[in-house]
Every structure is written in C-alpha cells, then in structure tokens.
Amino acid sequence: MSTVQVPPTRMNLTVYKAKRVAAKKGFDLLKKKADALKMRFQAMLREIH
C-alpha cells in the first residue's frame, strides 16, 4: 500500500474524513451482503441435506 503525502489543512481533513465515512459505509454494506449470501447458501445446504 502506498503512502500519500497530504498537506495538513482543514480542507484536506474534511475531505479525508468524508472519504473515510464513505469507505466505512461501503465496507459495511459489502459485509452485510456477504453475510446475507452466506446465510442463503447455508439455507440451501440445509434444504439439500
């Protein structure tokens, strides 16, 4: 992973906070989707056996 040099300004702080929030929301959404798919797969396996 590369390191980005960012000048320590208030604007950059605001921008990177927003990016962090968006990334966390995206991560949480993908986690929920993966969990739902796992549950659905387990249900299908139970139905087969």
PyMOL Python script that loads the backbone (N, CA, C, O; Angstrom):
from pymol import cmd

cmd.read_pdbstr("""\
ATOM      1  N   MET A   1       0.845  -1.165   0.000  1.00  0.00           N
ATOM      2  CA  MET A   1       0.000   0.000   0.000  1.00  0.00           C
ATOM      3  C   MET A   1       0.893   1.231   0.000  1.00  0.00           C
ATOM      4  O   MET A   1       1.889   1.291   0.720  1.00  0.00           O
ATOM      5  N   SER A   2       0.524   2.208  -0.816  1.00  0.00           N
ATOM      6  CA  SER A   2       1.354   3.405  -0.906  1.00  0.00           C
ATOM      7  C   SER A   2       0.898   4.466   0.086  1.00  0.00           C
ATOM      8  O   SER A   2      -0.256   4.493   0.515  1.00  0.00           O
ATOM      9  N   THR A   3       1.821   5.324   0.432  1.00  0.00           N
ATOM     10  CA  THR A   3       1.527   6.417   1.353  1.00  0.00           C
ATOM     11  C   THR A   3       1.362   7.695   0.546  1.00  0.00           C
ATOM     12  O   THR A   3       2.175   8.000  -0.326  1.00  0.00           O
ATOM     13  N   VAL A   4       0.306   8.437   0.843  1.00  0.00           N
ATOM     14  CA  VAL A   4       0.040   9.684   0.136  1.00  0.00           C
ATOM     15  C   VAL A   4       0.430  10.846   1.038  1.00  0.00           C
ATOM     16  O   VAL A   4       0.022  10.911   2.197  1.00  0.00           O
ATOM     17  N   GLN A   5       1.225  11.762   0.494  1.00  0.00           N
ATOM     18  CA  GLN A   5       1.605  12.956   1.237  1.00  0.00           C
ATOM     19  C   GLN A   5       0.480  13.979   1.091  1.00  0.00           C
ATOM     20  O   GLN A   5       0.187  14.425  -0.018  1.00  0.00           O
ATOM     21  N   VAL A   6      -0.141  14.346   2.187  1.00  0.00           N
ATOM     22  CA  VAL A   6      -1.251  15.294   2.171  1.00  0.00           C
ATOM     23  C   VAL A   6      -0.904  16.465   3.072  1.00  0.00           C
ATOM     24  O   VAL A   6      -0.567  16.277   4.241  1.00  0.00           O
ATOM     25  N   PRO A   7      -0.987  17.681   2.528  1.00  0.00           N
ATOM     26  CA  PRO A   7      -0.738  18.850   3.378  1.00  0.00           C
ATOM     27  C   PRO A   7      -1.775  18.930   4.504  1.00  0.00           C
ATOM     28  O   PRO A   7      -2.963  18.717   4.259  1.00  0.00           O
ATOM     29  N   PRO A   8      -1.350  19.228   5.715  1.00  0.00           N
ATOM     30  CA  PRO A   8      -2.272  19.247   6.860  1.00  0.00           C
ATOM     31  C   PRO A   8      -3.121  20.520   6.909  1.00  0.00           C
ATOM     32  O   PRO A   8      -2.857  21.429   7.697  1.00  0.00           O
ATOM     33  N   THR A   9      -4.140  20.566   6.057  1.00  0.00           N
ATOM     34  CA  THR A   9      -5.039  21.723   6.058  1.00  0.00           C
ATOM     35  C   THR A   9      -6.422  21.281   6.532  1.00  0.00           C
ATOM     36  O   THR A   9      -6.737  20.091   6.522  1.00  0.00           O
ATOM     37  N   ARG A  10      -7.227  22.225   6.938  1.00  0.00           N
ATOM     38  CA  ARG A  10      -8.586  21.904   7.386  1.00  0.00           C
ATOM     39  C   ARG A  10      -9.409  21.310   6.254  1.00  0.00           C
ATOM     40  O   ARG A  10     -10.209  20.400   6.472  1.00  0.00           O
ATOM     41  N   MET A  11      -9.210  21.826   5.039  1.00  0.00           N
ATOM     42  CA  MET A  11      -9.961  21.326   3.888  1.00  0.00           C
ATOM     43  C   MET A  11      -9.618  19.861   3.627  1.00  0.00           C
ATOM     44  O   MET A  11     -10.509  19.048   3.381  1.00  0.00           O
ATOM     45  N   ASN A  12      -8.334  19.527   3.679  1.00  0.00           N
ATOM     46  CA  ASN A  12      -7.935  18.136   3.474  1.00  0.00           C
ATOM     47  C   ASN A  12      -8.480  17.243   4.585  1.00  0.00           C
ATOM     48  O   ASN A  12      -8.868  16.103   4.330  1.00  0.00           O
ATOM     49  N   LEU A  13      -8.509  17.750   5.804  1.00  0.00           N
ATOM     50  CA  LEU A  13      -9.076  16.987   6.907  1.00  0.00           C
ATOM     51  C   LEU A  13     -10.542  16.676   6.624  1.00  0.00           C
ATOM     52  O   LEU A  13     -10.987  15.544   6.808  1.00  0.00           O
ATOM     53  N   THR A  14     -11.288  17.677   6.179  1.00  0.00           N
ATOM     54  CA  THR A  14     -12.701  17.489   5.859  1.00  0.00           C
ATOM     55  C   THR A  14     -12.879  16.484   4.724  1.00  0.00           C
ATOM     56  O   THR A  14     -13.734  15.602   4.800  1.00  0.00           O
ATOM     57  N   VAL A  15     -12.076  16.619   3.680  1.00  0.00           N
ATOM     58  CA  VAL A  15     -12.168  15.725   2.523  1.00  0.00           C
ATOM     59  C   VAL A  15     -11.876  14.289   2.933  1.00  0.00           C
ATOM     60  O   VAL A  15     -12.618  13.376   2.569  1.00  0.00           O
ATOM     61  N   TYR A  16     -10.809  14.084   3.682  1.00  0.00           N
ATOM     62  CA  TYR A  16     -10.430  12.725   4.049  1.00  0.00           C
ATOM     63  C   TYR A  16     -11.368  12.113   5.084  1.00  0.00           C
ATOM     64  O   TYR A  16     -11.546  10.895   5.111  1.00  0.00           O
ATOM     65  N   LYS A  17     -11.964  12.936   5.930  1.00  0.00           N
ATOM     66  CA  LYS A  17     -12.980  12.421   6.852  1.00  0.00           C
ATOM     67  C   LYS A  17     -14.179  11.914   6.064  1.00  0.00           C
ATOM     68  O   LYS A  17     -14.718  10.849   6.365  1.00  0.00           O
ATOM     69  N   ALA A  18     -14.600  12.675   5.051  1.00  0.00           N
ATOM     70  CA  ALA A  18     -15.734  12.271   4.213  1.00  0.00           C
ATOM     71  C   ALA A  18     -15.408  10.985   3.452  1.00  0.00           C
ATOM     72  O   ALA A  18     -16.253  10.096   3.337  1.00  0.00           O
ATOM     73  N   LYS A  19     -14.192  10.891   2.938  1.00  0.00           N
ATOM     74  CA  LYS A  19     -13.785   9.675   2.225  1.00  0.00           C
ATOM     75  C   LYS A  19     -13.785   8.472   3.164  1.00  0.00           C
ATOM     76  O   LYS A  19     -14.180   7.372   2.779  1.00  0.00           O
ATOM     77  N   ARG A  20     -13.344   8.692   4.385  1.00  0.00           N
ATOM     78  CA  ARG A  20     -13.305   7.611   5.373  1.00  0.00           C
ATOM     79  C   ARG A  20     -14.715   7.132   5.705  1.00  0.00           C
ATOM     80  O   ARG A  20     -14.969   5.931   5.794  1.00  0.00           O
ATOM     81  N   VAL A  21     -15.628   8.086   5.888  1.00  0.00           N
ATOM     82  CA  VAL A  21     -17.017   7.740   6.190  1.00  0.00           C
ATOM     83  C   VAL A  21     -17.621   6.951   5.029  1.00  0.00           C
ATOM     84  O   VAL A  21     -18.297   5.946   5.247  1.00  0.00           O
ATOM     85  N   ALA A  22     -17.381   7.403   3.798  1.00  0.00           N
ATOM     86  CA  ALA A  22     -17.912   6.718   2.620  1.00  0.00           C
ATOM     87  C   ALA A  22     -17.330   5.311   2.496  1.00  0.00           C
ATOM     88  O   ALA A  22     -18.050   4.368   2.170  1.00  0.00           O
ATOM     89  N   ALA A  23     -16.041   5.170   2.754  1.00  0.00           N
ATOM     90  CA  ALA A  23     -15.402   3.857   2.676  1.00  0.00           C
ATOM     91  C   ALA A  23     -15.970   2.921   3.737  1.00  0.00           C
ATOM     92  O   ALA A  23     -16.187   1.740   3.465  1.00  0.00           O
ATOM     93  N   LYS A  24     -16.213   3.431   4.937  1.00  0.00           N
ATOM     94  CA  LYS A  24     -16.783   2.602   6.002  1.00  0.00           C
ATOM     95  C   LYS A  24     -18.196   2.160   5.642  1.00  0.00           C
ATOM     96  O   LYS A  24     -18.561   1.006   5.865  1.00  0.00           O
ATOM     97  N   LYS A  25     -18.995   3.072   5.085  1.00  0.00           N
ATOM     98  CA  LYS A  25     -20.355   2.716   4.667  1.00  0.00           C
ATOM     99  C   LYS A  25     -20.318   1.629   3.602  1.00  0.00           C
ATOM    100  O   LYS A  25     -21.091   0.671   3.655  1.00  0.00           O
ATOM    101  N   GLY A  26     -19.415   1.781   2.633  1.00  0.00           N
ATOM    102  CA  GLY A  26     -19.276   0.785   1.578  1.00  0.00           C
ATOM    103  C   GLY A  26     -18.839  -0.557   2.136  1.00  0.00           C
ATOM    104  O   GLY A  26     -19.364  -1.599   1.744  1.00  0.00           O
ATOM    105  N   PHE A  27     -17.884  -0.534   3.045  1.00  0.00           N
ATOM    106  CA  PHE A  27     -17.408  -1.766   3.668  1.00  0.00           C
ATOM    107  C   PHE A  27     -18.531  -2.461   4.429  1.00  0.00           C
ATOM    108  O   PHE A  27     -18.714  -3.672   4.311  1.00  0.00           O
ATOM    109  N   ASP A  28     -19.286  -1.680   5.215  1.00  0.00           N
ATOM    110  CA  ASP A  28     -20.382  -2.254   5.992  1.00  0.00           C
ATOM    111  C   ASP A  28     -21.457  -2.845   5.087  1.00  0.00           C
ATOM    112  O   ASP A  28     -22.009  -3.904   5.387  1.00  0.00           O
ATOM    113  N   LEU A  29     -21.754  -2.167   3.981  1.00  0.00           N
ATOM    114  CA  LEU A  29     -22.745  -2.671   3.040  1.00  0.00           C
ATOM    115  C   LEU A  29     -22.286  -3.989   2.423  1.00  0.00           C
ATOM    116  O   LEU A  29     -23.072  -4.930   2.315  1.00  0.00           O
ATOM    117  N   LEU A  30     -21.022  -4.060   2.021  1.00  0.00           N
ATOM    118  CA  LEU A  30     -20.495  -5.298   1.453  1.00  0.00           C
ATOM    119  C   LEU A  30     -20.467  -6.421   2.489  1.00  0.00           C
ATOM    120  O   LEU A  30     -20.701  -7.581   2.152  1.00  0.00           O
ATOM    121  N   LYS A  31     -20.183  -6.084   3.740  1.00  0.00           N
ATOM    122  CA  LYS A  31     -20.183  -7.082   4.815  1.00  0.00           C
ATOM    123  C   LYS A  31     -21.579  -7.656   4.995  1.00  0.00           C
ATOM    124  O   LYS A  31     -21.744  -8.870   5.114  1.00  0.00           O
ATOM    125  N   LYS A  32     -22.597  -6.779   5.016  1.00  0.00           N
ATOM    126  CA  LYS A  32     -23.980  -7.239   5.154  1.00  0.00           C
ATOM    127  C   LYS A  32     -24.377  -8.129   3.983  1.00  0.00           C
ATOM    128  O   LYS A  32     -25.043  -9.149   4.165  1.00  0.00           O
ATOM    129  N   LYS A  33     -23.964  -7.739   2.784  1.00  0.00           N
ATOM    130  CA  LYS A  33     -24.291  -8.520   1.599  1.00  0.00           C
ATOM    131  C   LYS A  33     -23.631  -9.900   1.672  1.00  0.00           C
ATOM    132  O   LYS A  33     -24.265 -10.909   1.365  1.00  0.00           O
ATOM    133  N   ALA A  34     -22.373  -9.943   2.073  1.00  0.00           N
ATOM    134  CA  ALA A  34     -21.666 -11.217   2.196  1.00  0.00           C
ATOM    135  C   ALA A  34     -22.323 -12.097   3.256  1.00  0.00           C
ATOM    136  O   ALA A  34     -22.476 -13.302   3.055  1.00  0.00           O
ATOM    137  N   ASP A  35     -22.710 -11.501   4.382  1.00  0.00           N
ATOM    138  CA  ASP A  35     -23.381 -12.260   5.435  1.00  0.00           C
ATOM    139  C   ASP A  35     -24.709 -12.828   4.944  1.00  0.00           C
ATOM    140  O   ASP A  35     -25.041 -13.977   5.237  1.00  0.00           O
ATOM    141  N   ALA A  36     -25.471 -12.025   4.198  1.00  0.00           N
ATOM    142  CA  ALA A  36     -26.756 -12.483   3.669  1.00  0.00           C
ATOM    143  C   ALA A  36     -26.552 -13.632   2.683  1.00  0.00           C
ATOM    144  O   ALA A  36     -27.310 -14.601   2.689  1.00  0.00           O
ATOM    145  N   LEU A  37     -25.535 -13.524   1.845  1.00  0.00           N
ATOM    146  CA  LEU A  37     -25.262 -14.596   0.889  1.00  0.00           C
ATOM    147  C   LEU A  37     -24.833 -15.879   1.600  1.00  0.00           C
ATOM    148  O   LEU A  37     -25.214 -16.976   1.192  1.00  0.00           O
ATOM    149  N   LYS A  38     -24.043 -15.738   2.661  1.00  0.00           N
ATOM    150  CA  LYS A  38     -23.632 -16.916   3.435  1.00  0.00           C
ATOM    151  C   LYS A  38     -24.839 -17.595   4.068  1.00  0.00           C
ATOM    152  O   LYS A  38     -24.952 -18.820   4.051  1.00  0.00           O
ATOM    153  N   MET A  39     -25.747 -16.784   4.630  1.00  0.00           N
ATOM    154  CA  MET A  39     -26.946 -17.350   5.256  1.00  0.00           C
ATOM    155  C   MET A  39     -27.809 -18.061   4.214  1.00  0.00           C
ATOM    156  O   MET A  39     -28.339 -19.142   4.469  1.00  0.00           O
ATOM    157  N   ARG A  40     -27.943 -17.448   3.050  1.00  0.00           N
ATOM    158  CA  ARG A  40     -28.742 -18.057   1.981  1.00  0.00           C
ATOM    159  C   ARG A  40     -28.112 -19.372   1.525  1.00  0.00           C
ATOM    160  O   ARG A  40     -28.816 -20.355   1.292  1.00  0.00           O
ATOM    161  N   PHE A  41     -26.795 -19.385   1.401  1.00  0.00           N
ATOM    162  CA  PHE A  41     -26.086 -20.594   0.998  1.00  0.00           C
ATOM    163  C   PHE A  41     -26.267 -21.700   2.035  1.00  0.00           C
ATOM    164  O   PHE A  41     -26.504 -22.855   1.682  1.00  0.00           O
ATOM    165  N   GLN A  42     -26.154 -21.338   3.323  1.00  0.00           N
ATOM    166  CA  GLN A  42     -26.356 -22.323   4.388  1.00  0.00           C
ATOM    167  C   GLN A  42     -27.772 -22.885   4.345  1.00  0.00           C
ATOM    168  O   GLN A  42     -27.969 -24.083   4.551  1.00  0.00           O
ATOM    169  N   ALA A  43     -28.755 -22.035   4.081  1.00  0.00           N
ATOM    170  CA  ALA A  43     -30.144 -22.488   3.988  1.00  0.00           C
ATOM    171  C   ALA A  43     -30.307 -23.462   2.823  1.00  0.00           C
ATOM    172  O   ALA A  43     -31.025 -24.456   2.936  1.00  0.00           O
ATOM    173  N   MET A  44     -29.649 -23.178   1.722  1.00  0.00           N
ATOM    174  CA  MET A  44     -29.722 -24.080   0.567  1.00  0.00           C
ATOM    175  C   MET A  44     -29.081 -25.425   0.899  1.00  0.00           C
ATOM    176  O   MET A  44     -29.591 -26.473   0.503  1.00  0.00           O
ATOM    177  N   LEU A  45     -27.963 -25.396   1.625  1.00  0.00           N
ATOM    178  CA  LEU A  45     -27.306 -26.646   2.005  1.00  0.00           C
ATOM    179  C   LEU A  45     -28.191 -27.473   2.934  1.00  0.00           C
ATOM    180  O   LEU A  45     -28.284 -28.692   2.793  1.00  0.00           O
ATOM    181  N   ARG A  46     -28.851 -26.787   3.900  1.00  0.00           N
ATOM    182  CA  ARG A  46     -29.755 -27.500   4.806  1.00  0.00           C
ATOM    183  C   ARG A  46     -30.915 -28.117   4.038  1.00  0.00           C
ATOM    184  O   ARG A  46     -31.371 -29.211   4.370  1.00  0.00           O
ATOM    185  N   GLU A  47     -31.388 -27.427   3.024  1.00  0.00           N
ATOM    186  CA  GLU A  47     -32.507 -27.922   2.227  1.00  0.00           C
ATOM    187  C   GLU A  47     -32.112 -29.173   1.444  1.00  0.00           C
ATOM    188  O   GLU A  47     -32.922 -30.082   1.262  1.00  0.00           O
ATOM    189  N   ILE A  48     -30.868 -29.211   0.986  1.00  0.00           N
ATOM    190  CA  ILE A  48     -30.377 -30.358   0.216  1.00  0.00           C
ATOM    191  C   ILE A  48     -30.205 -31.579   1.114  1.00  0.00           C
ATOM    192  O   ILE A  48     -30.533 -32.697   0.715  1.00  0.00           O
ATOM    193  N   HIS A  49     -29.693 -31.369   2.321  1.00  0.00           N
ATOM    194  CA  HIS A  49     -29.421 -32.498   3.223  1.00  0.00           C
ATOM    195  C   HIS A  49     -30.554 -32.766   4.110  1.00  0.00           C
ATOM    196  O   HIS A  49     -30.492 -33.681   4.931  1.00  0.00           O
TER     197      HIS A  49
END
""", "prot")
cmd.dss("prot")
cmd.show_as("cartoon", "prot")
cmd.util.cbc("prot")
cmd.orient("prot")
